């Protein structure tokens, strides 16, 4: 046993020595940073399960899981179009280590490498491949963690995206992650010596940029509140309800309530609108970012059939990166022990949206902010995002049950039938108006004939 401990200690020492030398060799000095930055203007830069996208989801949208500019971790390290950014990444690491601090640069770098080397077994367990070597993996972890921390510093100070909007979104891809505990160790060795904040608070500007839901997200005040897998896992945590049992209700515990169906009735936004349902974005007092609630405004003067319910829901900003963020959150949800409320949200939106008319209705209600292009583009994105997704229970079952109950009451159901039959298209409206006109003319003619007949008899 002692020999094994000695050997393990020697291996760790070798990793530390070789990694420090490797990182030191690749880090530029201040003059090199300036020179490489100038040269960069003449160069074209193209850019185990909880760290991997399921093949079924990846095949539907490969670009949603593939980094475009920067590689983080080993899974996409050899991708050709990402090699050009490695020099820029080294510049970021050098600038992080050169920021004013009470610890010399070399001592800080050694502390970072020691932390990573001590966790190399746990780090390797996060990835499916046996490559790279321990030394290369440790070097990669230190480089990538330092880059992420320095990038977030620039983002929070100057809103600098490196003139490429893909970089923040590369950092949220499930296959482009490093373990959160590695990021925490490097943070403790670097940023925490300079700034008084937790890692979760430090990452908040990046999460704010990535968040497609138009509401404030809270990361918490302590990194130890919940063990996160990686940055994507932290973003996922921001959407979790504080009281999961109360908010999820029966849908979390189907075995205790076998009579409850977990396959809700699908009704589109237009269909619900025709049945008298309003749509509004969540207010600031919403219990959690993904909350959906049905408000029934009762009145003493009218029966329940005449009440117009309001579906309160998160306001979704749809742009060219919304699909990427949602797909990676869903992929993380599929292979983690987490509750599938992101998948439930995507399924709810898929049920509400069938056509561009549904998007237009939700845009009008300010529930969707569409920057993607046409309403049809947005509808296609929503409809495709739930394909091949195993979503299990439905987190909004009670809300959908309320909406279905309203639509099945006498007057909403009759109005809905009338609109479907006679107002489903311009031609049906024209046909209805024409039929009413013919009927009225026939009625007038009949009345005139009766009057004439009466006067004739007299």
C-alpha positions in Angstrom: 0.0 0.0 0.0 2.8 2.4 0.9 4.5 1.7 -2.5 1.2 2.5 -4.2 0.9 5.8 -2.3 4.5 6.6 -3.2 3.9 5.8 -6.9 0.7 7.8 -6.9 2.5 10.7 -5.3 5.3 10.5 -7.8 2.9 10.3 -10.7 1.1 13.5 -9.4 4.5 15.2 -9.0 5.4 14.3 -12.6 2.0 15.7 -13.8 2.5 18.9 -11.9 6.1 19.4 -13.2 5.3 18.6 -16.8 2.1 20.6 -16.9 3.6 23.7 -15.3 6.4 23.5 -17.9 4.0 22.9 -20.7 1.7 25.8 -19.7 4.6 28.1 -19.0 6.1 27.4 -22.5 2.8 28.2 -24.2 2.1 31.3 -22.3 3.3 34.5 -24.0 4.9 37.4 -22.2 3.5 40.9 -22.4 5.3 41.8 -25.6 4.1 38.5 -27.2 0.5 39.3 -26.2 0.7 42.6 -28.0 2.4 41.1 -31.1 0.0 38.1 -31.3 -3.0 40.5 -31.0 -1.7 42.5 -33.9 -1.0 39.4 -36.0 -4.5 38.2 -35.2 -6.1 41.0 -37.2 -4.5 39.5 -40.3 -5.6 36.0 -39.6 -9.0 34.5 -40.4 -10.3 32.7 -37.3 -13.0 30.3 -38.2 -13.7 28.9 -35.3 -19.6 10.5 -19.9 -23.3 11.2 -20.4 -23.7 14.5 -18.5 -20.9 15.7 -20.8 -22.3 14.1 -24.0 -25.4 14.8 -26.1 -27.5 11.7 -26.8 -27.0 10.5 -30.4 -30.8 10.8 -31.1 -30.8 14.5 -30.3 -27.4 15.2 -31.9 -28.5 13.7 -35.2 -31.5 16.1 -35.4 -29.3 19.3 -35.0 -25.5 18.6 -35.0 -24.7 22.3 -35.0 -26.5 22.8 -31.7 -23.9 20.6 -30.0 -20.7 21.5 -31.9 -18.5 24.5 -30.9 -17.9 27.0 -33.6 -14.9 29.0 -32.2 -13.4 27.7 -29.0 -12.9 24.1 -27.7 -13.3 23.5 -24.0 -12.4 20.1 -22.7 -11.2 17.1 -24.7 -14.2 16.1 -26.8 -13.8 18.6 -29.6 -10.1 19.4 -29.1 -9.0 18.0 -32.5 -11.6 19.8 -34.5 -9.7 21.6 -37.3 -11.7 24.9 -37.3 -11.0 25.4 -33.6 -7.2 25.3 -33.7 -6.8 28.9 -34.7 -8.3 30.2 -31.4 -5.8 28.3 -29.2 -3.2 31.1 -29.5 -5.9 33.7 -28.4 -6.9 31.4 -25.6 -3.2 31.4 -24.3 -3.3 35.2 -24.4 -6.4 35.1 -22.2 -4.6 32.8 -19.7 -1.6 35.1 -19.6 -3.7 38.1 -19.0 -5.5 36.4 -16.1 -2.3 35.4 -14.4 -0.8 38.9 -15.0 -3.7 40.8 -13.3 -2.7 42.6 -10.1 -2.7 40.2 -7.2 -0.8 39.4 -4.0 0.7 36.1 -5.4 3.4 35.9 -8.0 2.5 34.5 -11.4 4.5 31.3 -11.2 3.2 30.5 -7.7 -0.4 31.0 -8.8 0.1 28.8 -11.8 1.7 26.0 -9.7 -1.2 26.2 -7.3 -3.7 25.8 -10.2 -1.8 22.8 -11.6 -1.5 21.1 -8.2 -5.3 21.4 -7.7 -6.0 19.9 -11.1 -3.4 17.1 -10.7 -4.9 16.1 -7.4 -8.3 15.6 -9.1 -7.1 14.0 -12.4 -8.8 10.7 -11.7 -12.2 12.4 -11.1 -11.6 14.6 -14.1 -10.9 11.7 -16.4 -14.1 9.9 -15.1 -16.1 12.8 -16.6 -15.1 11.9 -20.2 -15.7 8.7 -22.2 -12.3 8.6 -23.9 -8.9 7.5 -22.4 -7.2 10.3 -24.4 -5.4 12.6 -23.8 -2.6 11.7 -21.4 -2.8 12.8 -17.8 -0.3 15.6 -18.4 -2.1 16.9 -21.5 -5.5 16.6 -19.7 -4.2 18.6 -16.7 -2.7 21.2 -19.0 -6.0 21.4 -20.9 -8.1 21.8 -17.7 -5.9 24.7 -16.4 -5.8 26.5 -19.8 -9.5 26.1 -20.4 -10.5 27.1 -16.8 -8.3 30.2 -16.9 -9.6 31.2 -20.3 -13.3 30.9 -19.1 -12.6 33.0 -16.0 -10.8 35.7 -18.0 -13.4 35.7 -20.7 -16.2 36.3 -18.1 -14.1 39.1 -16.6 -14.0 40.8 -20.0 -17.7 40.1 -20.6 -18.7 41.7 -17.2 -16.4 44.7 -17.6 -16.8 45.7 -21.2 -19.5 43.4 -22.6 -16.7 42.1 -24.9 -17.7 39.0 -26.9 -14.4 38.9 -28.8 -16.2 40.3 -31.8 -17.7 36.8 -32.2 -21.2 36.1 -30.8 -20.6 32.3 -30.9 -18.1 32.3 -28.0 -20.5 32.6 -25.1 -22.7 30.0 -26.6 -19.8 27.6 -27.2 -19.3 27.8 -23.4 -22.8 26.3 -22.7 -22.6 23.3 -25.1 -22.9 20.0 -23.2 -20.0 18.5 -25.1 -17.8 21.6 -24.6 -17.5 21.6 -20.8 -15.0 21.1 -18.0 -16.1 19.9 -14.6 -17.4 22.6 -12.3 -15.1 21.5 -9.5 -12.1 22.2 -11.7 -13.4 25.7 -12.5 -14.0 26.2 -8.8 -10.5 25.1 -7.9 -8.9 27.5 -10.5 -11.2 30.3 -9.3 -10.1 29.7 -5.7 -6.5 30.0 -6.9 -6.9 33.1 -9.0 -10.0 35.3 -9.0 -10.9 34.7 -5.3 -7.5 36.3 -4.4 -8.7 39.5 -6.1 -12.5 39.7 -5.9 -14.9 39.0 -3.1 -17.6 36.8 -4.7 -18.5 33.2 -5.2 -17.9 31.4 -8.5 -21.7 31.3 -9.2 -21.9 35.1 -8.8 -18.9 35.6 -10.9 -20.4 33.5 -13.8 -23.7 35.3 -13.6 -23.0 37.8 -16.5 -22.4 34.9 -18.8 -25.6 33.1 -17.7 -27.6 36.4 -18.1 -26.4 36.6 -21.7 -27.3 32.9 -22.4 -30.7 33.1 -20.7 -33.5 33.0 -23.4 -36.2 33.5 -20.8 -37.1 37.2 -20.2 -36.8 37.0 -16.5 -34.0 37.5 -13.9 -32.2 34.3 -13.0 -30.6 33.8 -9.6 -27.4 31.8 -9.1 -27.4 31.8 -5.3 -24.9 33.2 -2.9 -22.9 30.0 -2.3 -21.2 27.5 -4.6 -21.8 24.8 -2.1 -25.6 25.1 -2.2 -25.9 22.6 -5.0 -23.1 20.5 -6.6 -23.1 21.5 -10.3 -21.7 19.4 -13.1 -20.5 22.3 -15.2 -21.6 25.7 -16.5 -24.5 24.2 -18.4 -25.5 22.5 -15.1 -25.4 25.8 -13.3 -27.6 27.5 -15.9 -30.0 24.5 -15.6 -30.1 25.0 -11.8 -31.2 28.6 -12.2 -34.5 27.4 -13.7 -35.3 25.0 -11.0 -38.3 25.8 -8.7 -37.5 26.5 -5.1 -40.3 24.3 -3.9 -40.3 21.4 -6.3 -43.0 19.3 -4.5 -45.5 22.1 -4.3 -45.0 23.4 -7.8 -45.0 20.0 -9.6 -47.9 18.5 -7.7 -49.2 15.2 -9.0 -47.1 15.1 -12.1 -44.0 14.4 -10.0 -45.5 11.4 -8.4 -47.5 9.4 -10.9 -47.3 6.2 -8.9 -49.2 7.9 -6.0 -51.9 9.1 -8.4 -52.3 6.4 -11.1 -55.7 7.9 -12.2 -54.0 11.1 -13.5 -53.1 11.0 -17.2 -49.7 12.4 -18.1 -50.6 13.0 -21.7 -52.4 16.4 -21.8 -54.9 17.5 -24.4 -53.1 19.4 -27.1 -54.6 22.8 -27.9 -52.9 25.5 -30.0 -52.7 29.2 -29.0 -55.2 30.1 -31.7 -57.6 27.4 -30.5 -57.3 28.6 -26.9 -57.7 32.2 -28.0 -60.9 31.3 -29.9 -62.2 29.7 -26.7 -61.6 33.0 -24.8 -58.2 32.3 -23.2 -55.8 35.3 -22.8 -52.0 35.1 -22.8 -49.7 37.2 -20.7 -46.1 37.0 -19.7 -45.2 36.2 -16.1 -45.0 39.2 -13.7 -42.1 39.8 -11.4 -43.8 37.9 -8.6 -43.7 34.6 -10.5 -42.8 31.7 -8.2 -40.0 30.4 -10.5 -38.7 31.4 -13.9 -40.5 28.6 -15.8 -43.8 29.0 -14.0 -47.1 28.7 -15.9 -50.3 29.6 -14.2 -54.0 29.9 -15.2 -55.7 32.9 -13.7 -59.5 32.6 -13.6 -61.1 36.1 -13.2 -64.5 35.2 -11.8 -67.5 37.6 -11.8 -70.7 37.7 -9.8 -72.7 38.8 -12.9 -71.7 36.1 -15.2 -71.5 32.3 -15.0 -68.2 30.4 -15.2 -68.8 29.8 -19.0 -68.3 33.5 -19.7 -65.0 33.9 -17.7 -61.9 34.6 -19.9 -59.0 32.8 -18.2 -55.4 34.1 -18.6 -52.5 31.8 -19.1 -49.4 33.4 -17.4 -46.2 32.0 -18.8 -42.5 32.8 -19.3 -41.7 35.3 -22.1 -39.4 33.6 -24.5 -36.8 35.5 -26.6 -36.3 33.6 -29.9 -33.2 34.3 -31.9 -30.5 32.3 -33.7 -29.1 30.9 -30.5 -32.4 30.0 -28.6 -32.6 26.5 -30.2 -29.0 25.8 -29.2 -29.5 26.8 -25.5 -32.8 24.9 -25.2 -31.5 21.8 -26.9 -28.4 21.6 -24.6 -30.5 22.1 -21.5 -32.9 19.3 -22.7 -29.9 17.0 -23.5 -28.5 17.6 -20.1 -31.9 16.9 -18.6 -32.2 13.6 -20.5 -29.1 12.0 -19.0 -29.0 13.5 -15.5 -31.1 12.8 -12.4 -32.7 16.2 -12.8 -36.4 16.7 -13.0 -37.5 17.3 -16.6 -39.2 20.7 -16.3 -37.2 22.2 -19.3 -38.5 19.3 -21.5 -42.0 20.0 -20.1 -41.7 23.7 -21.0 -40.6 22.8 -24.5 -43.5 20.4 -24.8 -45.9 23.0 -23.6 -44.7 25.4 -26.3 -44.9 22.7 -28.9 -48.5 22.1 -28.0 -49.3 25.8 -28.1 -47.6 26.4 -31.5 -48.6 24.6 -34.7 -48.5 27.4 -37.3 -47.1 30.9 -37.8 -50.6 32.2 -36.7 -49.9 30.8 -33.2 -46.6 32.6 -33.1 -48.2 35.8 -34.2 -50.8 35.5 -31.4 -48.2 34.9 -28.8 -46.0 37.7 -30.1 -49.0 40.0 -29.9 -49.5 38.9 -26.2 -45.7 39.6 -25.6 -45.2 36.0 -24.6 -42.8 35.5 -27.5 -40.2 38.0 -28.7 -39.3 36.9 -32.2 -35.9 38.0 -33.5 -35.4 34.8 -35.6 -37.0 36.1 -38.8 -40.4 35.0 -40.0 -43.1 33.6 -37.7 -42.9 30.4 -39.7 -39.2 30.1 -38.9 -40.0 30.4 -35.2 -42.8 27.9 -35.4 -40.6 25.4 -37.2 -37.9 25.8 -34.5 -40.4 25.1 -31.6 -42.0 22.2 -33.4 -38.6 20.5 -34.1 -37.1 20.9 -30.7 -39.1 18.2 -28.9 -38.5 15.4 -31.5 -36.9 12.3 -29.9 -37.2 13.8 -26.5 -38.3 11.6 -23.6 -40.2 13.9 -21.4 -41.9 11.5 -18.9 -44.3 13.4 -16.7 -45.7 16.8 -17.6 -44.9 19.6 -15.2 -47.9 21.8 -16.3 -50.5 19.0 -16.1 -52.8 20.9 -13.7 -52.7 24.1 -15.8 -53.5 22.2 -19.0 -56.3 20.4 -17.2 -57.8 23.8 -16.3 -57.5 25.0 -19.9 -59.1 21.9 -21.2 -61.9 22.1 -18.7 -62.6 25.7 -19.7 -62.7 24.8 -23.4 -65.2 22.0 -22.7 -67.7 24.3 -21.0 -70.9 25.0 -23.0 -70.3 28.5 -24.5 -66.6 28.3 -25.1 -67.0 25.0 -26.8 -70.0 26.2 -29.0 -68.1 29.4 -29.9 -65.0 27.3 -30.8 -67.2 25.0 -33.0 -68.7 28.0 -34.7 -65.3 29.5 -35.4 -63.9 26.2 -36.7 -66.9 25.7 -39.0 -67.6 29.1 -40.4 -64.5 31.3 -39.7 -61.6 28.9 -40.4 -60.7 30.6 -43.7 -61.6 33.7 -45.8 -63.6 31.5 -48.2 -65.7 30.0 -45.4 -66.4 33.6 -44.1 -67.4 34.7 -47.6 -69.6 31.7 -48.0 -71.3 32.4 -44.6 -71.9 36.0 -45.5 -73.3 35.1 -48.9 -75.6 32.5 -47.3 -76.8 35.0 -44.7 -77.4 37.6 -47.5 -79.4 35.1 -49.6 -81.4 34.1 -46.5 -82.2 37.8 -45.7 -83.2 38.5 -49.3 -85.5 35.5 -49.4 -87.0 36.5 -46.0 -87.6 40.0 -47.2 -89.1 38.7 -50.5 -91.4 36.4 -48.5 -92.6 39.1 -46.2 -93.3 41.4 -49.1 -95.3 38.7 -50.8 -97.3 38.1 -47.7 -98.0 41.8 -47.3 -99.1 42.1 -51.0 -101.3 39.0 -50.6 -103.0 40.5 -47.5 -103.7 43.8 -49.2 -105.1 41.9 -52.3 -107.5 40.0 -50.1 -108.7 43.2 -48.4 
